[in-house]
Amino acid sequence: MKVLLVVHQFLPRHITGTEQYVRALARGMRAQGIDARVLAYEPLVQFDSPDRLFIERDEQVEGVPVRRIGVHHRQSPNPELRDYENPLAGRLLARCLDETDFDLVHVFHPRNLGTAAIEEPRLRSLPVVVNLMDFWWICPNYLLWRRDGSLCDGPPEGGAGCIPCLDPALDAALAERRVGAETRSIGALPTPAGNQSASPVRQAHALLGRKERLMALLAQADRVVAPSRFLARIYEGHGLPAARIVHLPYGLDPQRFADMPARKPVPGRPRLDVGYIGSISRHKGVHVLLEALQHVDARDIAVHLHGSRDSQPGFSEALVDGIRDRRVTFHGPFAPSELGTVLAGLDLLVVPSLWYENTPFSVLEALHAGVPVVASNLGGIAEIVVEGASGLLFPAGDAKALAALLARIAAAPERTLALRPEKPPSIDDNIGRLRRLYDEILAQRASSDA
Amino acid sequence: MTKKGDKTEPGGATGEDPAAGLRRDLALREQQLRDLTEQSLGFLEELAESRRRNIDRDELARRLGELEQVLADARRRVRHAGGVAEAARDASPAGSREVLEVVFWGGAAHGDAIASQRQCGEVPVAWVGPPDAVPARRTAEAHGATNAEPAERGLHMIAHRDARTPAQCWNLGMAATSAEHVLFVGPGHRLRAEPRLPGADAAPNTALLCPRIEVGPRAELGCEEVQLLRLRPREAPSGSGAGATKVPWPSAGAFVVRRAAFERIGLFDEGLLGPAALLDFTLRARQQNFEVLGVPTLTVERTAEPREAAAGERQDDEQRLLVLAAHRPASLGLALADAPLLWQMERAALPGYLAQLLSRARGAEEADARAVVEQVALGLVQHSMPVDEVCARVRDSRLELWRGLADVDLPTGRDQVRAALRAVEQQVLPEPLAAFAVLLEDLAQNRRVVASAVQVLQQQLQQAHSQKEEIDVDRHAQLARAERAEGARAAVQTQLDQVQVWLREAHARLEEQATTSEKLHHDIAEVQRQLEASRGQLRELEARSAEAERAAHELTDEVSAVAQVMGLASTERGDRLKRRLAELHEESVKFAETLRAAGAADSKQLLAGLDALSQRVQAAEHGIVERDRQIVRLLAEVQTRRLFPRALSATEQALLDRMAREP
């Protein structure tokens, strides 16, 4: 069986949870006899190949064949449209599909590649499985999290409400040109795929029709895999047929923890090591953790911040530069191979996210390593962090509640630290279930063909 | 594993496949919809840019307003600096400028203006004078009343509080008009016919034109000088058809100012009262080589004689001497000696007048100034004025002379002026000659102070001129920018109009396309519904086809087996097999009919039924045989009984025979 795994970015430059998961799946599948290959979009092509309009090259990443494609932004200057309509990238995907007799395409994140990730396989009668990784199919900033920090239910006013949230400058440009009403009136019309120019009108139009276009496309997938029931419910609420959704929690690659050193024994700890793993971004709520720490008097607490500052440079620079508490240490990002070492040094992982997290890999990894998790009671986190069993929950954004939890744990750490969370599924479990899913889809196709 | 070759190619379906056709049609419709969206977005982009440019245009209009305000302000300042004519020129575009306008000046000329306005035809007529000279009825009309006489409706009224002296009226008249020539008509003069200027007679160096003034049976054409700028009317040459001729002096009663010359010469000197301002203007014109021409074809009627009052003549003399001091200072002494005005003048007024006289004579050489003072002294002595009175008047004149300078904000020499003033106040001279000598010294010192101040002022003036030139350059640049901006604004407006027209058309097309699109969507939905139905039918047909094919395969296998059983050679199988198949088919049909008739599902059930039927038949046959035997026994009894014997029927006999034959 030949399977193409499609992802919006990939190793080695990009190392977030999605890329790690795709890597683990691809390696595991290949180990189990599935010819899994990766088609990865490279969003930074204009930096490493500034003189190229696009890239298309074959690589090997940890034994996995990777077709890396990318299109220079000047070829598709409309950022709102490029996010989900990128015709040239679609042609590159089509070429990849035509070169190899794939049996199935599994899309993990089609950002920057766009609708072609589903349309091109369907044109070739290839089955398509889509993994929901976040809210990208619904929300242009994929977070369902407004600029003012509040949670969002989905594109308001048919997408018109997304314009000031996503790009105030675009909103101002539209107001200056006084064509908001006219643009909204044609918001439901399909986006012209051939024109990528970046006028304010076209940027706005790309946002107006986005959700309807993408959700209709998502409904054409043979199966949609939701790693959390919360995510499934959100997408169902936005019109995705429930019959298409398959609940499959993320599995972890145990190899990543092979070199993990032994954790400190609970008794006799000199201090409580609290960790944060994730990008230094506002929606991740790392500032809530720092604010909570101000309300904790205990001095035998050390907070370790691990993560990249590239996601939101302005926010992260201000936050890291503003750290005055000596109990806080910013370590920056770590290599995937250092995961075990980092987790072994923690007594507790704090996940103070402010957005509807799907299933944070940092939580799964901590649970796999036996590290209790203190997390926001929001979105998919509450499905994997069981209160009193694998960790503790607090209201999202409530720094004082988090402070109270930390103070309580610092005062009597034995009870919390003695928690032994249940390990999440392994990547092999995922591969087994996915294989059955693939077989089922192919069998259905074969029977319908017959 | 699905092979690449087995997959349906996108859009590669054959014409026989209706589903592929529908898909293609669907894709085509969707592409049409995208094309329409593309058009709509294109229109919207243009509309957006147009509206954004409109904002720029508004900004430009605001800037234009500011520039116009600056320009108006600059014009006001220029007017106060002596540029009334320029302002008036700018007030009207050159293309629409009149050749001639008539301005009646002075409060007493209002009636003449109204009377003349009826005769002037197409030539614009204005009146300029003080507000209190306007009749109450006319003032009421200006405030909204509508009962003005028709003749006044075309009269341009210029009522201004500063329109007291002729010079003020003339300047206002020039400022309020824009014609190339302005005919000023004074009180007591009227027009009897539409005034016309012979264009060819207005030479480029002409500053003033003198109309023919008809006074009863005679006519005047300008004035001539009697003595020391004292003028008298000049008799016009006989006949009104004579051409333009040089005239020494214009008459204040009626004269024409050529605007081009006026712009060069400057304003009428409003410091001069009465007609002397025209005298001064004429002299300044002559200094710049302009001439005065008489135009006999332009006729004005004098309806009232000029004033004859002694006070009026004295004022004219005073003003005439001031003009003389400015333009012919060497003759001033003679003029003073000739005129008794210094002795008739009130003592309080004399020092001021002498100071004014001396200040106007500053341009004169020292010898001329000495002559002036000597003439003043001689005149005073000649008229036997008491010594102490002469000394007092001289002292007053000296004081006025220095006070005149002290009141001026001199750039230099202020200390000298203050010292001289103190010296004059403290000094008492009993002798007239000594007083006059000191007066001469004062005059000389006064000249030096003034010369020094003038030098500084000239430098400042040069700087001011430079700044003014810069302002002018800047103003011209602003005007050019404003013109360009206006051009751009007009172009943008045109584009906007075009875009709006285009937009309306686009909206109409959009609506039409939306209707088409809606119909398309409806068609697409219908097609999709049909497609789904077709697919259902297709699946059903495919299933039935598969079943039939499977049955055919089974039949073929069966036939092959039968053929083998029948031992048909491969070469013989062809026709015979076909025949046999036909037979089999017929038999199958019969068999099927049999099955249907028997109500059996298959042959096994049929055979079972047949077996049961056979058993029932056998039982029936057995019963029949038993009944036949019983009948035979009964018939035998019938044959053998003695009671009621009867013969057997043929049937009964046949039965007996048959039974006898059978075992």
Interface residues (C-beta under 8 A of the other chain):
Chain A: M1 K2 D101 D103 L123 R124 S125 L126 L174 E176 R177 R178 V179 E182 T183 I186 L189 P190 T191 P192 A193 G194 N195 S199 P200 V201 R202 H205 L442 R445 A446 D449 A450
Chain B: M1 T2 K3 K4 D6 K7 T8 P10 E30 L33 R34 D35 L36 T37 E38 S40 L41 L44 E45 L47 A48 E49 R51 R52 I55 S517 A546
